[in-house]
Amino acid sequence: MKKTIYPILFAATLLLAGACSNDDTQGTEQPIPTPYYPLELSTAERQIAQSNNEFAVRLFSEVAKSEQGENLFISPLSASYALAMLTNGANGNTLDELKMALGFADASLEEMNAFYRKLTDYLKNADGQSQFGIANSIWLNKGFEALPAFIATNHDVYSAEVRSLDFSDSDALRTINGWVSDKTYGHIPNLLDKISTDAMTYLINALYFKGVWKDKFEEISSTFTNGDGRQTSVKSLTDTRNFAYTEDDDVQMAAINYGNGSFSLAIILPKENRTPQEVASALTPTKWEEWTSRLNGAELKMEFPTFSMNYGRALIDDLKALGINDAFSPLAADFSKLSNSPIFVGLVQQKSYIEVTKEGTVAAAATVIGGYTTSLPPTTGPINFIVDRPFLFAIKENSTNTILFMGSVVNL
């Protein structure tokens, strides 16, 4: 008897919203300053955090390899949350590959879920001068049944809302996109372009962060030399003060804090003989750990441009390069802990947006996963950190170096 093969679609959205957010649901009260405190992790949890952050670096490096002189901007954290939710429905080798890629090869699903729950709770409360929120939802097409244990885990661990919806209804697309737009404060208004007639479910993860620079900058006019040699007049932010800083033969790196210092924008400026793509393509988790562990206070003459960009990318090939293969195969995928219907992942697409201004940072990203079946020498003065040419950047949580976003600016 021929089996009916149903597709299953997943979506994850991530928003980093800065000082210029217009969100009227945030109220008019001023943020309450709170002291910075690091996330306390056991030895095992710290290893998990480090391994999971390796996923972020490896994913960014894979994306950068195919970009030739173009801006790029992705959210590894959004992708990892979506894939973690998906992992709870996987079995067999499909499960093993997902856990390996995400950095949980030596951890149980219970340990993986506990890590995400602890990270989520910390990110929400790390900085009273910033705002961080997470929302998850599971949308089930009328007539499609997900297994109770899968639903229960995502509800209990990820606080996922579960909604039943007739996907053939003309309002279904607007309903789902409306939920995403609401959770991302209008920055991702159309996560889905359409609902496939084969779609049975969507999993959506939304993250929200709102922050301002810990210390103010002066805004000046300056010139940025693009990757193709063209020069562009830009607005830049500047100050001379103490920043976290490191450098090696390839790059200079500085971190600029938001709020109470729980979160920061790390800018990686390649040396004159290197391009962002060369640095990004060769970037490894070990190199990232080396850079971040060597960040120390130094007096810098800081100058970096304000900028904004939109970016979109299909991520299946990048995820395959990280070792996730069975999930994308109609013959090999095993999501028997998600549904009794055989399914495989046929789409992973991310859309993103970022804006860096005098006040702070606004950024958003949305990821759709679709499944179908079948240390420094002493100096006598400030170090010049003048970002007037292509650079890399990451927005991260400081105690664990968890990467929320990562990108490169080649042209302005």
N, C-alpha and C positions, 0 to 999 in steps of 0.2 A: 504494500500500500504506500503510495507516494505521500511523503510528509509535506505539509504546507510550511514554507519557510517565511517567517515574519522578520521584518527589519526592526531594529531597535535603535533609537536615536538618543544621543546624550548631548547636553549642552552645559558649558560652564562659563560664567561671566565673572570678571574681576574688575573692580574699579578702585583706582587711587585718585581721590578728589582733593584738591588743595584749597587754598584760601579763597579762591574766587568762585567756589561753588554757589549756585543760586538756590540750593535745596531749602525749601521752606518747612520741611518736616523736622529740621534740626533745632528749631526754637530760636529764641532771641537771647538766651542766657549765654554769658561768656564762658569759654572753657575754663575748668578749674585746674590750676597748675598742680602737678604731682611730681614727686621726685622720681628720678630714673632708678629702676631696679632691674637687674638682669633676670632672665628666665632660669629658674633653678632646675637642672636636669641631672638625673642619675648618670653614671658612666655609660650604661646601656642606652639611655635616651639620647645622650650627647652623640654617641656613635650613630644612632639612627638619624639624628638631625644632620650630621655631617654627610652621611650617605645620601640622604634625600636632597641635600643641597648640591650634591654631585650631579644629580639628575638635571637641575637647573642649568648648571654650567655646561654640561654635555649637550643639552638640547639647544642652548644658545649657540654653541660652537658649530653644531650641525647646520643650523639655519644660516649662520654667517658664511659657511663654505660655498653656498650657492648664490650669494648675493655679490654682484659685481659693481662696486662703486655706488651703492644705493643705501639710503637710510633703512634701518630695520628696528623693530620694537616688538617684543613678545612678553608674555607673562608666564614664566615657568610655574609660578605658584598656582595660577588658575588651572593650568594643564595638570599639575600634580593632584590638586583636589578632585578634579573631574575623574582622573584615572584611578584615584584611591577609591572613590565611590563605585566605579565600575569594577574594580578588583574584588569587591565584596560579592560580586556575582559570578566570578570566574572560578574555574576548577582545572585540575590537571596541569599540563604544561602551559596552558594559557595563563593560569594563575602564577606559575613560577616565573614566566617571562615578565609579566607585569610587575611583580614584586622585585625582581632583579633590577629592572630599569628604574623603578622608583626609589631604590635603595633599601628595600625591606627584605632582601633575600634571606637574611638570618633571623628575621623576626616573624612572629605569628601574625595573623590578621588582627587578633585582639590587641597585640602590641602596636601594630600599625595604626589602628583606629584610636587607641589611647593616646598615641603621639599627636595625631591631628587634633583630637579634642583638647589636649593640654596646650598645644600651640595656638589653637583658636581662642581659648579662654585668655591666654596671655596677651595676644595681639589686641583683643578687645579692650584690655584694661591697662596696657603698658604705659600710655601717655594721656593724661587728662587734658592736655592741650591739643591733642589730636583726636580724631574719631576713627574708629575701625569697626566695621560691622560685617557680618557674614549672613547670607541667606541661601538656603538650598531648597530645591523643589523637585518633585518627580511628577511628571505628567503622563497619565496612562490613557491610551486611546480606548474608546468605548469597545468593550468586548475582549480587550487584552488583559491577561492576568500575569502579574509579576509574583514571584514566590513570596509568601509572608515573611520568611526569615530575612530576605533581601530588603524588603520594605522596612521591617522593624529595625534592622541594623542602621540603615541610612537615616531613619527617623530618630533613633535613640542617640546615635553618635554624631550625626551631622545636622540634627534638628530639621530634617527635610520635610517640607510640606508635601502632602500627597494629594493630587487632584485628578479626578476623572474628567475627560473631555472628549467630545466627539470631534475627531480630527477632520472629518469631512465637512463639518459645519463651516460656513463662510467666516464666522467670527473667531474661529480657533486660532488662526495665525495672529490676529490682533490681540487676543487674550494672552497668549504666551509672550509675544513681543512686548506687550504692555507691562507684564510682570517684570521682565528683564529691564525695561526702560525705567520703571519705578525704582527698582533696586539699585540701578546704576545712575539714578538721578538724571536721566535723559541723555547720557553720554553714549549708550548703545541702544538706539531706538529700534533697530531692526536686526536682531540677532539672526533670525531666520528669514530668508527671502521667500520661502514657500514651505508648505508641509507636504512631504511626499505622500502619495496614496498608500505606500507600503509602511509608513511610519507607525510604530506601535507605542513608543514611549520616548519621552525626553527627560534627561536628568540635567538640572541646571544648578550651578553653583555661582553665587555672586559675592564678591568681596568689596568692601568700601573702606577707603581711608581718606581722611581729610586732615591736612597739616599745613603749618606755616613754618617758614625758616626760624630757627632758634634765635638767630641774630640777623638784623636787617642788613641789606646791601644798598649801595648807591647804584643807580642805573645810569649808564653812559652810552654814548654812541661809539661803535668800534667797527672794525672790518674783519670778516671771516673769509678765509681762503678755502674754497670748496675742494672736493676731491679731484675735480676736473681742472683745477687751477683758476677758475673764475673767482673774483672777489665780490663779496656781498656786504652791504652796509647792514649792521645788526644792532640791536640793543643788547648790551651786556651788563651783568651784575658784577660789582667789584668791591673789595675791601682788603685791608691788610691787617691780619690778626692771626691767632693760633688756630690751625686746623689739624685734623688727623691726616698724616701724610706718609707716603713711602715712595721709593723709586728704585728701578733697576736698569739694566742696559737697554730694556725695551720700552718702558713706560714710566710716566709719573702718575701717581694716584693720590687723590685727596677725597675726603669724605666730609660732607656738609650736613649738619644736623637739622632736623625738624624738631619743633616742640621741646620736650625735655631731654631729647637726645636718644630716645628709644629707636627712632628711625633716621635714616640718612640717605642722601644722594651721593653715591660714589662716582667720581668722574675719573676715567682712565684715559690719559692723554699719551698716545704713542709718541716715541721719540721721532725726530725729524725724518729718519730713514725708514720708518715703519708706517703702514697703513692700518686703519681699524680692522679691515678684513683679515690682514695677515695676523694681527694680534688675536682677534676673535677666533679665527679658524684653528690657531695653535693653542688656544686656551684650554687648560685642563683643570680638573678639580684641585689637583695638587698646587698648580700655579695660583689659582684663586685663593686657596687657603694660605699660601705663602704671602701674597699681597695683603690680605686682610689681617693676618696675624702680626704683620710688621708695621701696621699703621701706628704712628706715634705723633705726639704733638710737635708741630713745627710752625714757625712764623712764615706765613705765605703772603705774597702779593697775589691775591686771587682775582681772576677775571674769567667769566664764562658767559656764553650767550644765552639769552632767552630763546626758546624755540617751541615749535609744536609740530606734530606729525600724525598722520593716520597710516596704519599698516595692516595688511592682511596676508594670510598665508595658509596653505594646506599643509598639514604637519605629518601626514602618514609616512612619507618617505623618511622624514627626520626621526620619527619614532621607531621605524624599522631599523635605522642605523644604530639605535640605542638597544636593540635586541628584542623589540616587541614585534613578533611575526605572526604567531598563531591567531592572535585576536583579529587579524585582518584577512584570514583565510576562511572561505566558506566551508572547507573540508576539515580544517584543523581546529577552528575556534570552539572553545568549550565554556559556555556561559550557563551551564546547567544549574548553577546556584542563583541565577537571576530569573530564569523562566524555563518552563518545560518545552518551549518552542526553540528549535535550533536557530541561533543568530550569530552574526559576526559583525565587526566594526568596519564600515565602508566609507566613513567620512570623518576627518578631524580637521576642522577649519577654525582659525583664530582671527578675529578682528581686534584692533587696538588703536588707542588714541592717547597722546600725551601732550601736555602744555606746561612749560616751565616759565614762570613769571617772577616779577619782583616780590610778590607776596608768598609764593610757594609753588606747589605742583598739583596739576590735575592730570590724571591718566586713567584710561579705561581699557579693558580688554575683554573680549568674549570668545570663548572656545566652543565649537560645536563638534561633538563626536557622534557620528552616525553609524548605527549597526545594521547590518543586513544578514540574512541567514546564509541555508547551505553555507730692618735698622739703619740710621743715616749718619754721615760724618758731621762734625760740628760746623756751624756757619756763623758768620759775623753779621749777617743781615737777613732780611726776608728772602725766601726763595721765590723766584718767579714761577707762578703757575698760570700761564696765560693761554686760555683755550681759544685760539684763533684759527684753528684748523680741525679737521675731522677727529672725532673722539668717540669713546665708548662710555656708557654709563649704566649704573644699576641702582635701583631703590631697594634698600635692604633693612631688615631688623638687626640691630647692632649686637645683641648679646649672643645670638646664634648664627649671625650672618645670613639668615634666611633671605633669599632673593625674591622680592615681590615682582619686580619688572627688570628687564635688561634690554639694552638697545645700543645702537650706534648712530651718530649723526655725521653724515658725509657731506651733505649739501644743505645749505640754508637759503 
